[in-house]
Amino acid sequence: MESPFTVGMTNEMRLKTEPGHSARKFFPQLPDAFATPYLVGLMEGVSAELMAKHLQPGEQSVGIAMNLKHLAPTPLGMEVRAITEITQVEGRKLTFKLEVFDEQEKIGEAVHERFIINADKFQQKIAAKASAGQQG
C-alpha cells in the first residue's frame, strides 16, 4: 500500500499563550514566560494533526524523537505559530522539520520523528504493562 504522506506536506497551528503556559508551572524559580515543555507539545501537536488527517481507521501516531532548540523567550499573552513540514517518509516513520514564531521572531526549531501505530495493539501493550506493574 502506498503511503498517503509525501515530503513537503505541511501543517500550521497557532496558540495564544496564557498564564497557564508559564515555565513557573514546572518550577517556581523559572522565568514567567512561555515554557519549553509547551513549545514541545505544540510541535508534537501540529505534526500529529498533520498525520491524523491521513491515517487509516485504527491507526494513530506516536512521537519517538525530538531534537529541539528553544531560541528566544515569548512573553505570556503573545500568539505563537508552529509550522511543520514532512522531510522524510520511511515506511511508518515520518520525519518533520519544525519552526515556531511568536509575534516578533522565530522562537524555536526542531527535527521530530513520529511513527504510525495500530491503536488497538498499542493499547493492549499499555494494559499488559499496567497489569504487570500492579502485580509487582
N, C-alpha and C positions, 0 to 999 in steps of 0.2 A: 504494500500500500504506500502510495506517495504521500509525503509529509505535506500538511497544509501550511507549513511555515517556510518562509524564504528569507534569505539575507536581505536586509534593507527594510523589513516591516518595522513600523514604528507605532508608538502609543505615547500619549501625554496625559498627565494627571496634575491637578492643582490642589493645593491645600492652604487654607487660611490659618496661619499659626495662631495659637491661643495660649493662655497661661498654662493649660494642661500639657503643653508640648515643651515645657521648660526642662533644662538639664537638671534643675534642682529637684525634680521628681525622683531622680536616681541617687542624688547625694546633695545634701543641703548646702554644701560649700562650693558648689559649681556655679558658673555664671547663670543668670536668669535670661537665657537665650534659647533658641531652637536647638534641641538636643540631638546629638548624633544618633541615638537609637531610633528616634522618629525619622531622621533622614534615611536610615537603613530601611525602615518599614515602608516609607514612601517609595523608595527604589524597588523594593521587593513587590509592593502592591501594583505599581504601574506595569511591571514586567509580567506578573501573574495575570493581570487583567487582559493584557495583550494575548497571552496564551489561552486564557479561558474562552475567549471569543471563537477559538478554532479547534478546541479539543472535542473528541468524540464523547458520546454518553458513557459514563462510568470512568472517565479519565479526569485526573487533576494534575497539578504541577506542584513540585516542592523545590525550594531553594537548596542548592548544595554547595555554593561557594559565593563569596563576595569579597572583592578587593576594592576598598573604599578609601577615598580621600575627602575629608571634610575641610574645605578650603577657606571658608570665611564665615564669620558669625552672622546670624539673622536675628534682629530684634523681634520679639513676640508681637503679633498683630500684622506682620507682613505676610503677603501671599508668596508661596513657593511653587515652582513649576518644575515637574520632573519629566524628562523625555528619555524614552528607552528605544533602542534600535537593536534588532537581531543582527549579530555579526557572524554567527556560525551556527549551523544545524548539523548535528552528528547523531543521527538516529533519534533517540528520545531525549538527548541532551541539547539544550539551546544555550548559546552564549549571547549576552547583551552588553552593549555599551550604554552607559547612563550619564546624563548630565542634569544637574539641578540648579536652578537660578532663583534668587529672590528678586525683589523689585529693582535691585540696583546692580547685581553682579552674579557671576557663577559662584555657587557655594559648595558644590560637591560634584564628584565624578566617581564612577566605579565600573568595574567589569563584574558581571553577575552571571552565574550559571544556574539553570533550572532543569529539572528532569521531569518527564511525563511519567506518571504512575497510574496503576489501576487502583481506584479509590477503595474498592472492597478488600482487595488483598492487603493494602496498606493498613486499613482499619483492623483487619484480622491480626496483623503483626503487632499493632499497638495493644490490642486487647490481650494477646498472648503474653506480651511483656508485662502488662499491668497485673495480670493474673499471677505470673511467676514472681513478681515483686511482692505481692501480698502473702505469698507462701513462705518467703524467705525472711 
